[in-house]
Amino acid sequence: MTDSYTVLVVGTLPSRFHTERFEAAFDDATLRWVEQPEGNSTVFEATDCILATMEVVSSGDFDPEAAAVPVLLIGDREDSIAEIALSTDVVDYLAVRGVDAEATWLANRMEAAADSYRTDKKRAQLDRQQRALSDLGAFALSGPAREEVFAETVEIVTETLDAGRAALLQSRPEHGDLSIVAAKGWPQVYVGGVAVGLDSGPGRALTNREPVVENDLSSETTELTAHLDAGSELSVVVGGGTEPWGVLTVHSSESGAFDETDARFTENVAALIAAVIERETLRTTLEEMFSRMDQGLIGLDNDWRVTYMNPEAERLLDTAASEVVGTNYWDLFDSDAVKPFRERYEKAVKTGEKVSFESYFPPHDRWYEVEAYPSQAGLSVYFADITDRTEREMELLRYERMVEAADDGVYALDSDQHIVQVNQAFAEMFSREQESLIGMHTTELIDEDTAAESALIQAEAARTGEPKRMEFKAELPDGTEVWIETHFSAIVDEETDQFVGTVGVARDVTERRHRERSLTMLHERTREMAQADNADAVVTRTIEGCHSLFDPCRAAFFDYDATTRTLERHPQSDEVDRGRYQSDGVNRDAPVESENDPCWVAFTEERMVRVEEGTTVQFVPVGQYGVLAVERLSGATIRETDAEMLGLLAATMGELLGSVETKQALRSRDQQLEQQNERLTQLNRINRTVREVTRSVVHATTTEEATARACERLVEAEPYQFAWLCEAPEEANSDDRVVPMTTTGVEDSYAARLTEAAQTSPFPELLSRVASTGRRAVVNDVLDDPAWEPHRRDALAQGFRSIAVVPAGNDRLLVVHGTRPDTFAGEDGDVLVELGETLGAVIDRLGRTQPILDERQTEVELEIRDDQHFLVRLSTATGETATVTGVVPTAEGDYRTFVRTAAPKNAVRDALPPGTLARELTDEDDDEHLYEVQPADTTPFETVYAGRGRLREMVAENGVCTVSLTIPSDVSVRSVVDAFAATYSRTTLAARRTLTEPTDSVGSFRARLDEVWTERQREAISAALHGGLYDWPRKTSVSTLSEAFDVSSPTFQYHLRAAERKLIELILD
């Protein structure tokens, strides 16, 4: 075949069969595999041939007779496959014996079957359509009126395409629609009375000048489909050019009813109709139609002269039409070579009937498939090259000699149901001697009712000529009952048409029936087990399944305990006898730990263990989870399929236990991750609050400024509602009124009566307890605490739920109100204590008129010669001077270091120590580059900035990094030197000197900037300064800096402009 085709394999191929060789034997095919189809539905669509295993056919999961395509059978049981093949509608079968030639033979046989199927199907379809075209063309040439041609057209198209309706619609450009001029299947009132819009399928075909196939009309309703059962629609344009005449449309009640061949046929019909409308183009249209055919076409007149030859015929005969038209056809070839063809052509002309045949043509060394159609004008000959297909069929015949048919129980009966002949397999099936069966009546093997039913089925087989199947129960001489399946055909005398006997094959299907029943029961139990949502439920339903499948029995599950390395019987299990490893005196609930115990052997060696000591016990491993054991009690019938059923049940149990375990692990992991995320969020918020408050108060110059800043920063942070500071009362019942010193975030109405609220019990007692003990006190939920009922209205009105009071230095208390219950539990409470201590220390020092920031500064110069320092390594490796233009501490605790050097990006990244990150902020073609560098160890920076110091300069060249920085006079120089030396061992103090700043210059100005700038504003303006945004020409851009901070450009620019505005306001003020 020239086109690829699809082979469907149904079931699992026998293990002895060479599957890989089978797949490789196909030239151009697609193999699809289905282990067990659910009915014969969409799985068989777009399939050219089916290979089914003996198991899926015999089990009833697949019925070959339900498939429209050829079916081949495969199996490895020689005593059964022939019987199945004879009883089913299969093309051929293969009994696998494991030889190499089997795979090649089967592939070639399937290829031939698919080829034949597609050829026959295609041939029938094309034959039907070609005859229809020929008839319609002949009718059109006979000179009828155009309306008669239209009526004949819709009639022929409807019949040829097996469609329910067809119509010719004429375009009406002035109305923008199509009007029906001829119809088949629609009410006649539609003709001339119904118009179709251009938004319909016919309208789109007219507009786009191409066929339109709608395979599903369920969601579309037009004038043609309304009130009618329409599944699919095919519309083609009638007439070409800029203004087509109209559209030919065909409707079917089935979805997907039309393919490319149907569309091509309909186009040819439309072309013929257009030719009728424009008769002067009729011959040209017909020739174009024939030229598109994929078969050779030769026209012969009554004198055997060639009148026409299409392009495919020219190709096959290797001659031009212009050279042979008008020549006697028989003069073109040797008379002996064309003798078989001439005899058949003359027969067609003589009888007036079509002839079809296949023949070898020696001059071309090809096999041809030929169809000749006689007419009054002569003979039309269609022919196609089938050499490849014929050679495959001949090769298949050679392979058939290599594979023997399987043996089955074979028998022959006369017309009175007496046994005439049987083979040895049949005799063994019924536990009889072969000779004793000859002449025996079937009622001696089966009961009279079964024999009577068999006689009726045999009579039907004789009447219809079709093979029949029957399944019945028989009793053997020893009393054993077996089930027999037989396939047989009736023998009818051709001359007298009399029934003379029966021949058939039989086999014992007792085990198969039991297996089918067990599989059905297992499937039902599996569905019940799958609904279990925990391990105990899975075990319980598995034990119940054992009782259903193997009754009478005892079943148990031994659960593996990884801690004790033992197997312990599950509480829902029965007591199962483990033989000599468990005597009557031993506790049956004792854990299994002996290496010789069959239960332990099954688990560790991962195999089924069978013990027969009085009763039969089977132990089956259930993955890593344990062992499933079944003890068969006396009276139980043990079958070959029981082990398989038990294995399937154990495998299902293992999968379900694994699924339950996985779901539980996922739920636990999700809960853990959620808790971790909540914890990290809380810690980030707490750390930010600590930094914000600490940084705001350490630069304060007065007590009022320190307390105001602390309270402001607190209420800006979630989840604090408002805060206030007051002097600690001496006693709870003291007449002294509690007067807030500082309030932040409090509404004016509540602030005005805050003194009154602080005097309302139990607030005084809370304040007094903190003042006397020096320890924090917390009200977790004001609304839920009966003692705080007097403050309930204030809590609802002001939106607070919890209260915390902490000492803030000598005789002062800090009171904070939280927005939710338990706001101050855990770390939040610890944070308030720490902030209270910090605030108290600041206030105490300010009270002693000693500023936090001394106006005196110490300038320190260090020299670092350690090649582990990122700047030293960068300068040494690149040979360029490296300068830190600035360091920006961030709110997250990171340090953004800006480094300027002439070294290119690749050299910088190669030179930096492991763990150091670098990002270029300038364009690559600049002579001098600016990088954002994040050192792996930022401990020195943390020491400097934690001590309120500032980095003035850091330059590295010639293997030495010089660091110049200033620190407050109250910070130890040695602590700074030690911090650098702890990270970089070769650090020395080069110089130090004391500087005195003007009282209201740098220090106070920086403090004021700290007060007005937010952290984000400080980060933005510092990054812009050190990153070169204010250089001329600019070294970087706002978009580049925003990427470094992982924020959008408008957000970064917003913070930068706010910082610049506040800075300019301070300078101008």
Secondary structure, DSSP 8 states (H G I E B T S, - for coil): --S-EEEEEES---TTS-HHHHHHT-SSEEEEEESS-SSSSGGGTT-SEEEEEHHHHHTTS--GGG-SS-EEEEES-HHHHHHHHHHTT-SEEEE----HHHHHHHHHHHHHHHHHHHHHHHHHHHHHHHHHHHHHHHHHHT---HHHHHHHHHHHHHHHTT-SEEEEEEEETTTTEEEEEEEESS-GGGTTT-EEETTSHHHHHHHHTS-EEES--TT---TTTTTS---EEEEEEES-SSS--EEEEEEESSTT---HHHHHHHHHHHHHHHHHHTGGGHHHHHHHHHHT-SSEEEEEETTSBEEEE-HHHHHHHTS-HHHHTTSBGGGGS-HHHHHHHHHHHHHHHHHTS-EEEEEEEGGGTEEEEEEEEEETTEEEEEEEE-HHHHHHHHHHHHHHTTS-----EEEEEETTSBEEEE-HHHHHHTT--HHHHTT-BGGGTS-HHHHHHHHHHHHHHHHH---EEEEEEEE-TTS-EEEEEEEEEEEE-TTT--EEEEEEEEEE-HHHHHHHHHHHHHHHHHHHHHT--SHHHHHHHHHHHHHHHH-SEEEEEEEEETTTTEEEE-TTS-----GGGS-TTS-TTS-B--TTSHHHHHHHHTS-EEEESSSEEEEEEETTTEEEEEEE-TT----HHHHHHHHHHHHHHHHHHHHHHHHHHHHHHHHHHHHHHHHHHHHHHHHHHHHHHHHHHHT-SSHHHHHHHHHHHHHHSTTEEEEEEEE--S-TT-S----EEEEES--HHHHHTHHHHHTSTTHHHHHHHHHHH-S-EEES-GGG-GGGGGGHHHHHHHT--EEEEEE-STTEEEEEEESSTTTTSTHHHHHHHHHHHHHHHHHHHHHTT--SS-SEEEEEEEEE--TTSHHHHHHHHHSS-EEEEEEEE-TTS-EEEEEEESS-HHHHHHHS-TT-EEEE-S-TT-SSEEEEEE-S--HHHHHHHHTT-EEEEEEEETTEEEEEEEEETTS-HHHHHHHHHHHSSSEEEEEEEEEE--TTSHHHHHHHHHHH--HHHHHHHHHHHHTTTTSSS-SS-HHHHHHHTTS-HHHHHHHHHHHHHHHHHHHH-
